[in-house]
């Protein structure tokens, strides 16, 4: 029995993420400040990411063909987000953000066992153009999803600083918010995510438009997915231009990020969710 098969061990990454979260939740302050403990946590995250990543790859690119659905999409987004924070945490003190990324990875990693997706193409797994497009699209959507979650967290952090949220002093949530990096650092990290994510989204959208026949075996169709993808691309592009020209920041930037991400979500995940869960179609 293959340990990297969703049919048998799809729960394994989620279980490992849960164990890691429990360890991080009940660690002492002395443990948290220990370089040895930090190194072990980083090593544990890397190992779980590798297991999660191999499992996802083998479940999407199967011997029967390309199998995909909204659950695999969410799991891949969570994987990309945690991988980014794992890398970034070597250079920036963002351990509290890493905890959030692990939580999302734990929840989303189990979804493909509940919603296994459907066989979309028997030939796509052997097409290097399609694989390249899929990998770039996955990374771009993952980074922009992370940017959206980051923006929501910044909004909570900003409202907490201005005493607009009723949070009990010395509670676990209050302590967690206090451990977050300063808002300026959070904002810089947000736009770093947006720059890279938008560049990859640009490559994804226009490779799909120009090479639709090669990638998907059919000419370009301006359906709701294509339209929402273009709307999202224009919104993210407008946000970055506004940042460059007028220094857009703060709550206005957060609202713009969330609006652009909503369109992206409808394009890349919403359509699969409607087909698989609501309409019960592949």
N, C-alpha and C positions, 0 to 999 in steps of 0.2 A: 504494500500500500504506500503510495507516494505521499510523503509528508508535505510536499508543496502542491497539494491538490485541494481546491476549494471544497470538493465533495466530501473530503475526509477531515481536513485540518484548516478549514477557512477561519476558524476561531482563534488560531494560534497567535497571529500578530496582536489581535485585540487583547488576548489574555496576557501577553507579555507587556503590552503597553499599560494595562491595568496594574500589574505587579510593580512596574516602574513608578507609576503614579502613587501607589501606596507607600513605596519606599521614600519618595520625595516628600510626601505629605507628613510622614511621621519621623522625618529626620530631625535630629537636634541641631541647634545653632552651631555647635562645635563641628558636627559632621559636615554641615553645609559649607563651612569656611575651610574645610580640609582639602588641600590640593589632591590628595589621594582619592577622596570620595568624589570630587568633581571629575577626575579622570575616569573613574569607574563608571560614572553616570554617562559620560560622553561615549565611552566604549560600548556600554549597554545599548544606548540609542542607535549607534552605528550598526550593531549586530541585528537589532530588531528591524531597522530600516532595510538591511540587506535581505532578511527573511521576507518582509513585507513586499519588497520590490521584486524579488524573484517569483514570489507567489502570484503577484499581479501580472507580471510578464507572461508567465506560463498559462494563466487563466484567460488572458486576452488573445495572445498569439498561440492558438492551440493547433494540434495536428489536423483538426477538421476545418480550421480557418479562423477568421477574425471574429471573436465573440466580444460584444460590448453592450453596455447599458448605462443608465444613469448612476447605478450603484458603483460600478467600476470607475466611472468618471469621478464621483465624489471621493472614492478611496484613493485614486491617483492624485487628486488635488491635495488631499490631506498628506499624502506621502511627500509631494513636492514641497509643501509648506514646512513640514517638520525637517526635511533635509536642508532647506534654506536656513532655518533657525539654528539647526545644529552647526552648520558652517559659520553663520554669523556670530554665534556665541563664543567662538574662539577669539574674536576681535572686539566684541562689544558686550558689556554686562547686561544680558537680557534673559537671565535665567527664569524670570517670572513669565516672559513671553514664551519661552520654550515649554514651560509647563502647560500653557494653553494649547500649544501646537500638539503636544502629546495627547491631550484630552480629545481633541478633534480627530486625531489619527486613530485613537482607540475606538471611537464611535463609528467612524466611517469605514474602518477596515473590515468590520463584520457585515456590512450591508450586502456585499456580493453573495454571501451565503444565503441571504433571504431573497434577494432579487438577482438571479444568476445572469441576466442579460439574454441576448439572442445572437445567433449566427448571422452576421451581416454580410460576410463575403468569404467564400472558400479560397479565393486567389490572393487576397490582400496581404496575407502573411509573407508571401514570397516576392512582393513588390517593394523594392527599396524606396521608391518615391513615396509610396503610401506610408511606410514605416517612418520615414523622415518627417513627413507632414504630421503624422500622429504624435510623435515624440515632441516636436516643437509646439504643437497645439496644446498638448497636455501640460508642458512646463509653463507656457504662457498663461493658460487659464489658472493653473495652480498658483503662480506668483500673483496674479491679479486677484484671485480669491483671498490669498493671504493679505494683500493690500486692503481689501474690503474689510476683513476681520480686524486688521490693524487700525483702520479708520474708525470702526465702531468702538474699539477699545479706547482710542484717543478721545472720542466723544464722551465716553463714560468718565475717563480720567479728568477731562476738562471740566465736566459738570461737578465732579466730586471736589475738585480744587476750588470751585466757586460756590460750594455748599448748596448746590442745586439738587443733590441726591440725598435721601435720608438713609445714611449708612451708619450703623452703630459704631462708635469709637472703639478701637482695640478689637474689633471683630476680625474674623479671618479674611473677609473681603476687604476691609479697611487696610489691614496689614499688607495684603497682596497689592492693592493699589499704591500704597506707599513705596513698595519695592520696585515699582515700574520705573524705567528710565525717565529722565525729564522730558517734558513735552517737546522741547526743541529737538532732542535726540530722536524721539519717536517720529516727529515730522520728517526729519532727514531720512530715517530708515524707510518711512512710507514712500517718499518720492524715489528713493533708490529702487524699491520694489516696482514702482510704476514705470520707471525708465526702462528697466530690463524687460518687464512684462509687456509693455507696449511695443517694444522693438520686436519681440517674438510674436506678439499678436499680429503685427503688421505682416511679418513673414507668413504667418498662418493664413490670414485672410486672403492675401494676394496670391499665394501659391494655390489656394483652393480656387480662386477665381480664374487664374491663368491655366491651371493644369487639371481642371475638373475631370476631363475625359481620361487623363492618365491616372489620376489618383482614385477616382470613384467609378470609372467605367461608364460615365454618362455625361452629357453636356451640362453646362451650368444652368441651374434652375433658380430663379429668384423666389424661393419660398420663404417662409417666416424665419427659418434658421439663418439664411443668408442675410436677410434684411436686418434682423436683430444684431447679427455679428457686425455689420457695417455701421449700424447706429452706435453700438458700443465702441467701435474703433474711432468714430468721429468724436464721441464724447471724451474718451481718454486722451485723444490727440488735442482736443480743445483745452482740456484741463492742463496738460503739460505746456501748451503755448501760453495760456494765461499765467501759469507759474513763471515762465521765462520772461514774459513781457511786463506783467504788473505785480509779480511776486505774490500771486494768490496763495493763501494759507488759511489756517484756522478752520472754523466751522464751515465756511463757504467751500473750502477744498474738500472737506469730509463729505458734505452733501453731494458734491459733484462726483466724487469717487463712488459713492453708493448708488447714484443714479446710473452711472456708466456700467457698474458691475451688475445691476439688475438686468439691463439689456443683455449683457454677456451671459448671465445665468439662464435667461429665457432661450438664448440661442443654443447653448451647448449642453445644458442639462434638462431644462424644462421640457423640450420636445421629447426626449427619451422617457422622462417621467410620465408624461401624458400618454404616450403610446403603450408603455409597459404596464403601468399601474392603473390608470384611469380607463383607457380603452382596451386593455388586455390584448394588445397586438404587438408583434415583434417589430 
